[in-house]
Amino acid sequence: MTAIQIKHRFTEAVLFEFEATNAQQQSGLALRHALEAATTAGANLRGANLRGANLHGANLRGANLRGANLRGANLRGADLHGADLYGANLY
């Protein structure tokens, strides 16, 4: 198991920590699983640094991603219904 940390884009403060299984690590989708777990737990991910993350098909319904850095992230097929993306970097 490997700890995956979702950090704030400016302060580097840890917003959420997730223990990824070996299978999740090997799939290359450990960050996606961490983000889904954070969303399910109701974690405040405001300002999260998710630059370049592979979030293909992720369930991010209702996630607080206000001001998050999603530059270059793969959001294809992600469920963002009700997610707060105000001020997020989506380039």
C-alpha positions, 0 to 999 in steps of 0.5 A: 500500500502506498499513501497518495496525498492530494495537496493544495496547489499553493501551500502544499498543505495535505488536503486528503490522504489515501492508501492506494492498493498495489493494484491501484498503483499499477493501474496508473489510476491511484490519484483518481481513486484517491480523489473519488474517496475524498469526494465520497468523504466530503473532503474540501479539495479547494485549491487542490493540485491535480495538474496532469492527473488521469481522472478518466471516468472518475466520479467527482459528483459534488466535489469541491474543486474550487480554485483547483489546478486541473491543467492538463488533467484527463477529465474525459467521461468524469462525472462532475455534476454538482462539482464546484469548479469556480476559479479552477484552472482547466486549461 
